[in-house]
Amino acid sequence: MEIIENQRFGEERALYHRRGLTLRGCRFAGEEDGESALKECADVAAENCLFDLRYPLWHVEKLRAERCTMTENCRAALWYGSEIRLIGCTLGGIKAVRECRAVALEDCTIRSPEFGWRCDGLRLARCAVEAEEYAFFETRALRADGMIFDGKYSFQYTQGVHIARSELHTKDAFWHAKDVTVTDSVLCGEYLGWYSEGLTLIRCHIRGTQPLCYCRGLRLVDCTMEGCDLAFEYSDVDATVRGGVLSVKNPRGGRIVADHIGEVIRTQDAVYPSLARVDAREKA
């Protein structure tokens, strides 16, 4: 491994297509305003480095970065890469990770609009993610544990997702998602999970208006619901809820069981027959 320490790189493609690099305390910044500093590199280790220029890590294979910072100027930092591990890093700049394979982020802080699109095998452990819109769009095989997330329109068109022990503050999350399981987590935001297929929520706390409509194969296991009105419209659902639901509207099929249900609405103008069984454990 070639070791490069405490150097500054500002020119275009500064370390293009290099193999076997260890970078320590290096800065990718400067008035040269060069792009794509480490494009097409492989077997790279970076420690305590600063990235302040655009597109630094495209088509990179086998990258390990620890305690590195990507500033808000570091646009589209990681694209088309594989076998990437980031530990204790800060990721800023729009579109920080896209179309990558086998990426693991641990103890990272991420502030990146349009983060994590079209990836395969993306893993996050103990990360804080602020992604203004459409985070994780069309990503497959996503795993997240201990994540704090804030952003709108998240997890849309994702497949094969497993999220545990996390807190999600988001609206329109999991629209059109397939085969998603969320356990022991808090999900805050209106219009959760519309048009999803195979969405399973286990011991989750759900907060927000009109959740879980137009779903197929929806399961809730020992969940709690807060401020959830007009829930389950046109969904096929198997739900056990601890506590209450404000209102349930025109559930298409299956069964919903809760301690108490404020109102069951079955309208004459429903598009589909409302055939689901709705039971309250505590009878009025």
C-alpha angles and dihedrals in degrees: 000000000000111000120213117183135187097348131139123227120189105149129099114281091353096178100016118174095354122156130210103015131165112194120192125182094344126155124216097195143096148112091287085077092205122178135214097027097173101022116155093008127143138196095024127165118189125186127183093346129153122221114194101153134079129274097358100159111038120148091003119158126200102008125169116185125180128187092350126150127218109191128214087264090061096094119192094354103178121030132155093002132136140202095023127162124186119187124187092347132148116224120196132161130069120293095011097172124023138158092357130144129220099003121166123191119188127184091348131152113218128188106170132132113226091017125178103009123175097352127151119215100007115171129188126185122184093343131152110217127189109180114163099209141007100357116185093010111184093351119154132208094014118174123187129174125178094001125159107203133185124177145091130264094013131172093014116167091001121150134202097012127166119185123178137180092358140134118224122190103185145119127225090015123171095011109171089358119153131209098000125161123189120183135186093353142127118239115191122181143072128275096024120189103352116176092007124149122211096002112165123187117188123189091341130149110227121197128181146059126295100004129180104011128162090014128155121207093003118173130185118184119191094331129157125222130206126187090353110152129165089019128175098014110179092351130138100223146170105194136168112186127188109215122001146323119214094219141342120209128200099324106195102214146339128044137300120195124183137156089249136354120203097207139354110208120198110171130201092227096055114143092220130030111268101228104151118120113238117196132181117204091205108059118215 
